[in-house]
Amino acid sequence: TPQAFNPSLLPPGFTNPFMPQQQQQQQVAAAAPATTMASTGATPAAPVAVATEPATQISKDATVQKLPSTQLPPKPPEVLEWSEHKNNDGKSYYHNSRTLESVWEKPQVLIDWEAKIDQLQSTGTQPGQAQSLSSTSEDMSKKNESSDESEDEKTEDKTEKQEEMTEEQKAAEKSRPVSSTPVPGTPWCVVWTGDGRCFFYNPSQRLSVWEKPEDLQNRPDVDKLLSSKPDAKPGEKRKEEKEEEEEQQAKKKKTDTEPVKEEKKESGNKQIDVGKEAAIEAEVQAARQRAVVPLDIRMKQFRDMLAEKEVSAFSTWEKELHKIVFDQRYLLLTSRERKQVFEQYVKERAEEERREKHRRIKEKKEAFRQLMEDSKLHGKSSFSDFAAKYGKDDRFKGIDKMRDRETMFVDFVAELRKKEKEEKSLLKEKLKIDFLKLLKETPGIERNSKWSDVKKKINSDPRYDAVDSSSRREDWFKDYVKNLDEATSEDDERKEREKQERIEASIKKREEEVKQSLSSSLRERDKEREQHKKDEAVQHFNALLADLVRNSEVTWRDTRKQLRKDHRWELTESLEREEKEKLFETHIEGLYKRNRIMFHSLLDETEISLTSTWKEVKKQIKEDPRYSKFSSSDRKREKEFTDYMHEKFVNAKADFRELLRETKVITFKTKKIVEESDAHLDDIEKVLENDKRFLTLDCVPEERRKILLSHIDELDQKGPPPPPTASAPTHRGLK
């Protein structure tokens, strides 16, 4: 599919090469401020449609002649919109002047139109109908003459029309823009009009202003552009040159008209600037690259470009555009993506720079504080002395403003004064404590003692000399003596108060003991009474259960409704609900055990073997009342029967092992004899047949034989029994 060219992605400063020249002039004129049009009253000139005719294909058949252009049908609007161009490599591409779209493949509209023209050419001139070359040339010369005459007439008409132009139209013609100069690094252009006025135009925003924008303030190059007014008016020059060319063309011979037209066409085709072609090719290549390279990679490359170009974090897109617009990575993103990445980049970069600035300021403050600590300042230090001494230190110069330095110095000195004051207060308190301790250690100091007498006793102690003020020593001594008297009276009062408290506590303790003994006896009596009532309630409830609950399969919820109807239920109100439910469960469990014992006795009375099934036994016992009384569920009866048979089988095997231990015929030599003769094992079984415990396992002879052989192996492993004289007879284990 053909790749479309989007002219909105062109960098600022590049114009669309596919836009006709007259249309470009109209856009610049339309960009002029509305105030100019209002003041002059001029109306914009009607746009002139210009289209480049695509090259027509020449048939290789020499016998076919082209029809004259006057005989060909006029091109429809959809064909006139398309024009053919070539890039630097010579490759053709097609541009639509209406949609501003460029494609590599020839549009279907042009293909259909050329096919139609070829068909008209082939059907319009046949080889037999073609005239001679001379007659054809004469006709063409006549047509050229007629065309020249028509051109002369048109020139005369134009001259007459120009003479007939009103003053207002001339003023409007003078107010049209005659020059536009882009300002590097900004989206603005300086535009001069024909009447010598200047305004500023922003093509990206379609904005025109008379006053100089903020982006162009303090720009020497802009001031130079404003001071250098165009010498001649290009509009008038262009008109004069055009008139001279028209006069020269009218005077030329008719035979020269065709070469002149060819030269005009060639010069028209060469009007596309090489830089514009390079910009188009760059945009096409960038569009291909955007289709292949993922967006995240392109965004990363664009961010790398912003970092390499040192884009300011506190600037705008318009101010920084001149740094990046000529980089190949500029076209990796679309216009919207570029601005989005730029905004995100400057936002992150601004945050990083703010953090870095804060860190540097913090380091400088820490260095300045370290300088103050190293200078050994005190509470009475002045900033002037400090600045005069350390003014050349780098740490001092790190703080830019002198006011900030003085503020930090004042705060630091205030902290020092506060610290010195606290240390002085602590030292004074320590001296006082040591002095009072000295007085306390000195014997003979009473309430009536005099300072002059006491001073002689303690003046040799270093704690006395540590207090430099004699008046302070005397004041502390007076306070000590005063507190000494108060402390003595306070001690007497405290001792008396403690004595009274002990007496009151003893009386209170005795009262508590008496009260507790009385209450304990009362509690015991109440407890016995409550227990007696509870026992009576339990007896009444058990009697109620024994009379009304005789089925072990009922539930507490169903039974409780039945029990409430009995008058004895009121006698059990002292029991809690949980206690009643627990007594009910105990009663049900007792019923189940009793029914189970009766069911087992029924099975014992029935002649059954160890291999009997429930179906066989059920037929024998189902008529017995103990069968139905055990449970109403056949599944529970079968389960109980299975447990009974399992227990019976386990007991039968245990009885058989007991029989084997009682049999003296089986010894530790039996295994060897059995290995020599199998008949010995049969003899042992014949001996065991006389016991019921052997016959019980007749239904499982293999299991019985297995137990017998296991017992023989066990005796063989133990070996012969120890002699009777052994001091520690071995206890033979039972399996």
Sequence and secondary structure as in RCSB ss.txt:
>XXXX:A:sequence
TPQAFNPSLLPPGFTNPFMPQQQQQQQVAAAAPATTMASTGATPAAPVAVATEPATQISKDATVQKLPSTQLPPK
PPEVLEWSEHKNNDGKSYYHNSRTLESVWEKPQVLIDWEAKIDQLQSTGTQPGQAQSLSSTSEDMSKKNESSDES
EDEKTEDKTEKQEEMTEEQKAAEKSRPVSSTPVPGTPWCVVWTGDGRCFFYNPSQRLSVWEKPEDLQNRPDVDKL
LSSKPDAKPGEKRKEEKEEEEEQQAKKKKTDTEPVKEEKKESGNKQIDVGKEAAIEAEVQAARQRAVVPLDIRMK
QFRDMLAEKEVSAFSTWEKELHKIVFDQRYLLLTSRERKQVFEQYVKERAEEERREKHRRIKEKKEAFRQLMEDS
KLHGKSSFSDFAAKYGKDDRFKGIDKMRDRETMFVDFVAELRKKEKEEKSLLKEKLKIDFLKLLKETPGIERNSK
WSDVKKKINSDPRYDAVDSSSRREDWFKDYVKNLDEATSEDDERKEREKQERIEASIKKREEEVKQSLSSSLRER
DKEREQHKKDEAVQHFNALLADLVRNSEVTWRDTRKQLRKDHRWELTESLEREEKEKLFETHIEGLYKRNRIMFH
SLLDETEISLTSTWKEVKKQIKEDPRYSKFSSSDRKREKEFTDYMHEKFVNAKADFRELLRETKVITFKTKKIVE
ESDAHLDDIEKVLENDKRFLTLDCVPEERRKILLSHIDELDQKGPPPPPTASAPTHRGLK
>XXXX:A:secstr
      GGGS TT   TTS HHHHHHHHHHHS HHHHHHH                   S TT     TTTS   
 HHHHTEEEEE TTS EEEEETTTTEEESS  HHHHHHHHHHHHHHHHH  TTT   HHHHHHHHHHHHHHHHHH
HHHHHHHHHHHHHT  HHHHHHHHTSEEEEEE TTSS EEEEETTS EEEEETTTTEEESS  GGGTT HHHHHH
HHS  SS HHHHHHHHHHHHHHHHHHS GGGHHHHHHHHHHHHHTTS HHHHHHHHHHHHHHHHHHHS HHHHHH
HHHHHHHHTT  TTS HHHHHHHHTTSGGGGGS HHHHHHHHHHHHHHHHHHHHHHHHHHHHHHHHHHHHHHHHT
T  TT  HHHHHHHHTTSHHHHTS  HHHHHHHHHHHHHHHHHHHHHHHHHHHHHHHHHHHHHHHHSTT  TT  
HHHHHHHHTTSHHHHT   HHHHHHHHHHHHHHHHHHHHHHHHHHHHHHHHHHHHHHHHHHHHHHHHHHHHHHHH
HHHHHHHHHHHHHHHHHHHHHHH   TT  HHHHHHHHHTSGGGGGGTTS HHHHHHHHHHHHHHHHHHHHHHHH
HHHHHS   TT  HHHHHHHHTTSHHHHHH S HHHHHHHHHHHHHHHHHHHHHHHHHHHHH TT  TTHHHHHH
H THHHHHHHHHHTTSHHHHGGGG HHHHHHHHHHHHHHHHHH S   TT SS       
